[in-house]
């Protein structure tokens, strides 16, 4: 549910906890991960702008799109973006400071490995090119995770200043980082960001079919929410239905399912699903209309009946009066002398749990001599077997 | 619930010395000595506790932190019994975790679930000849001395008192930055050398806990063969010492063949799993779903000196937090079947209680 994700990102982290982290995962079958990413980015930015969120700024690490793309995007959505440099130099007005969304973009798109720089330096004999004019900071070496981490934190602190105020981090595409660094260093980066107490929440996008399953598993391990984007009907994945009309296929392409798994604090997993529809680069979410629910049945192999008693049941059981229990408590013990009734040796098939053994009668009554008439008469049918019980 | 009877056979290991009464140790059959896991239910399920010299592995679920509950109880129990502890974790400051260890809970008097099924006091037999015998019940007066109890019930809400932590032999290691496992091995070897296993009496037992061993942020985490050989060497070191090691790892982060190899390395293998939240089907199927936080599976129980396997009645248990404080493991109980569905209790293993025809695999 996109709303719940936005709320979780907006609310951020509690004191002493890791920051909530979201992985947005898509695949070639339904490649709308970037739409979801930008949707969440704009939502979070508007929340920051309206001061509804825990964080006061956002650091966007841009790998797959240029910073100007993001600035245009946010401006189009009506979010006034101002980088910290402009704020300090141009806007000295406190009102304007409050009403611009503090976003810093770490530009890892323009020159991630420092090649352009090296090229220009060799051509011009040492003069460096301009810094990107949009005010975004340039990162020239994405292979160094420590440097990347410290630049993100510095940028963030630059937005919100010193003190306890937090900021969010959005990473454009983790796949790009993984081209340059190993998964363990990226995992280290993400866990360092999460455990930094200035970071309010963090989210990133990953295309799951660009990597091995292990990488996707690691990213899911590191995150507290996993949002996956799947096509409308899974069955259409494998086979290409040629007989299906092309417009219908195309129509279905723009729709899909949005599944989210939240790892809650109590250790349970909340699973939610929605449908989404992409139209003209805007994405709309709505809840699922049909009734099918995905239930994880494989968790319960052997379920037993409850044979244990609750407190009330135990007390009630203790109150049950059982036969023979009152004897031996001080009254004269009556010893059966073997001459009494004829219900000897007849032990009924009572359930073991009641613990009653049917034995001879031991209260002396008149003697009855009974001779059976025939064998097919049910034995002892005249007698109430419960007469023997001495309650 | 599986109540364990000690297996008595005519062959039993000769114990050269009289067992000393060190706190926290329990003597079992065949010369096995147990230490408590810190969770009374788990000790009962495993037949006494973790045997000294065994390697316990816990498979984590990436979606839930229940392995931390097991580790916390294990470590606290060791500290309460003054058993030295070595703790390794992938965080930068492992000492911080010691602050979250639970303290032993209230005394046994107020526990309402203290029903000892092995005690004959609990069974009422209405028997005609009872009056001739009088009270000849055996009084199993188990040692209820709180300080030297074998297994404490830990209150997860209150942290462990400082005096248990300070002045103890606690060694904390961070495995985050080490490029290979030589450093960890170098810490484990001298630690375990303090508890050699020989025929003399045991002074104390040691505990090692390693959390999230193949966590992805550790630098060695893609060296799968190295990690496997570390586990193997740890296991061999543990075998010849009076210690228990608990290692937790997330199997989803390993390749399937390595995950299997690691599982084979374990003497006792447990796994914890998350359960879905607000799942109506599961709530209908199980009683006590509201209190459950997760599931615990027992895959393997250590049997070191014997050929007799442990066959448990049930291998899946629900993890509950009683009064939000005490960790309780219960076997899964089926909720009463709705009478309107028309099926009776007598139907066999297939659960036909729910009206939806979800196929349940047993």
Interface residues (C-beta under 8 A of the other chain):
Chain A: X182 X183 X184 X185 X187 X188 X190 X191 X195 X214 X217 X218 X220 X221 X222 X261 X262 X263 X264 X266 X267 X268 X269 X270 X271 X293 X295 X296 X297 X298 X299 X300 X301 X302 X303 X304 X305 X306 X308 X311 X322 X323 X324 X325 X327 X328 X333 X355 X356 X357 X359 X360 X362 X390
Chain B: X1 X62 X63 X64 X65 X66 X91 X112 X123 X124 X125 X126 X127 X128 X130 X131 X132 X134 X176 X215 X216 X217 X218 X219 X221 X222 X250 X252 X253 X254 X255 X273 X274 X275 X276 X277 X278 X279 X281 X282 X285 X286 X287 X293 X294 X295 X313 X314 X315 X316 X331 X332 X333 X334 X345 X351 X358 X359 X360 X361 X362
